[in-house]
Amino acid sequence: MKMVNLTINGMKISVPEGTTILEAAKKVNVHIPTLCYLDLHDIKMVNRTASCRVCVVEVEGRRNLAPACATEALEGMVVRTDTPRAIKARRTVVELLLSDHPTDCLVCEKNTQCELQQLAADLGIRTIRYKGKMSTYPKDTSSESIYRNLDKCIMCRRCETMCNEVQTCNVYSAVDRGFETVVSPAFGLQMIDTQCTFCGQCVAVCPTAALTQMSHVSKVWGVLSDPDKYVIVQTAPAIRVALGEKFGMEPGSIVTGKMVAALKRLGFKKVFDTDFAADVTILEEAHEFIDRLQNGGRLPILTSCCPSWVKFIEHQFPDLLDIPSTCKSPHIMFGTIAKTYLAEKLGIDPEKMVVVSIMPCLAKKYEVIRPELKHEGKKNVDLVITTRELAAMIKEAGIDFTSLPDEDFDDPLGESTGASVIFGTTGGVIEAALRTAYEWLTNKPLENVEFQSVRGLDGLKEATININGQDIRIGVAHGLGNARKLLESIQKGESKYHAIEIMACPGGCIDGGGQPYHFGNLEVVKKRMEAIYKEDRNKKIRKSHENPAVLKMYEEYIGEIGGEKAHRLLHTHYTKREKI
């Protein structure tokens, strides 16, 4: 590898050819502020549009200031990042951005987590010198998932890079010219009318509040205060390894017991675990896989727990809609079970029961309004809030989260296995399914339940598992760009897989669009993943088909796994959607 030598602020440094000034500066601990720049190496995404010019530096011999994020370091280059000219230019850029930006920071969704706000504070900007016309656009609340407030768009184009290059959904692009330029869907369409999957990764990388979640917090407070409502809550596996971050705890802290205690103090009648329904999902999905495998059914089977990737295949690959498992996602299964089996056991009128889901995912907000996921015309899940929204509720209630004692989920929908916990990370769903399918196919106990070959943050993973002398080939993809590659190989007849897991978000649910912001630090995601597997190892039961509460429910209410009632309650169908 060819090296180049340069000097930054008087310090000599040698870096590989192709390194940018910004990357070189980091190696000598020189901080250059950025705004549009975002580097997520592990998922091969770098937003290097140099559109904001916040990172400008002086390069000896050049007349103009250079954007450090997009300027390659060259042999003999002399760079100054801290000259009055560079600092003044940065301040001016930020002041111009603020001149066309709402100043409602106190009531803004991203208050204290806005990168523009932080940058203005770091640069000591206390007044807005430039006055003039302000951009104003209609707000988009169409999707139930993503709230778009283009008045706050700074044209960093991070969302565009994430959506087009990483997720390959191609919803966003720069439209119009000059002062009217903004990042938006084509033809000014509202989000609900586009091929957006509502994964929320654009929200996760937006530095301001141009893109945020649709908040359902006030609705949750409303039902909790209604004496005629019986409000229960379920929590997804990824919540317990991320929620603590909002209260100053280390990433990867497992806060299951404290989370349950907090939810009970908020006023929920019962606190249940989505993991219970994840175990149900595995029973149905493993049964479906074995049926296809043994009876000449359509293979590969694709796991269907992620609503974003389901909408992705509906838009992008409608000719493959016979491949996904027909199982509903776990939180929708839970809602159905709660309003039938649980309501009957508790003697509660389902009309008075309100099911609230706490999810790491913005797409779950959209998912609950899909008509085919309703039961007898009624929503299975009434309201969805994210990890961030739950943290806000806990803080609003004045609960000292870190001092809470650990409490247990309520019965009977609070009992779960290690297999269901790992749903929260890429590779987890297929690994859970393998634990059950192996024992059902072989009638032998699976001694080592950990399938290391499907773990990790590689975008595409493959594994071959020998079951009864037959090699079962597994594919795993996370991030919709990787899912596209996998689906295209199936479309062309190149795929030889028997089963595939797809998760829309890089890393899986642990990095969902509703999780605490990590601002590009993927070490946080890795620590959440490690915590998920630790939670699995700590479980007494690690196979879904050994969950006694689930088996009792089948015995008392549902009947046969994969039977008529199971299909009526727990399965769904998919819809071909237009691709714009």
Secondary structure by P-SEA (a helix, b strand, c coil): cbbbbbbcccbbbbbcccccaaaaaaaacbbbbbccccccccccccccccccccbbbbcccccccccccccccccbbbbbcccaaaaaaaaaaaaaaaaaccccccccccccccaaaaaaaaacccccccccbbbbbbbbccccccccccccccccaaaaaaaccccccccccccccccccccccccccccccccccccccccccccccccccccaaaaaaaaaaccccbbbbbbcaaaaaccccccccccccccaaaaaaaaaaacccbbbbaaaaaaaaaaaaaaaaaaaaaccccccbbbcccaaaaaaaacccccccccccccccaaaaaaaaaacaaaaaaccccccbbbbbbcccaaaaaaaacccccccccccccccccaaaaaaaaaaaccccccccbbbbcccccccccccccccccaaaaaaaaaaaaaaaccccccccccccccccccbbbbbbbcccbbbbbbbbccaaaaaaaaaaaaaccccccbbbbbccccccccccccccccccaaaaaaaaaaaaaaaaacccccccccaaaaaaaaccccccccccccccccccccccccc
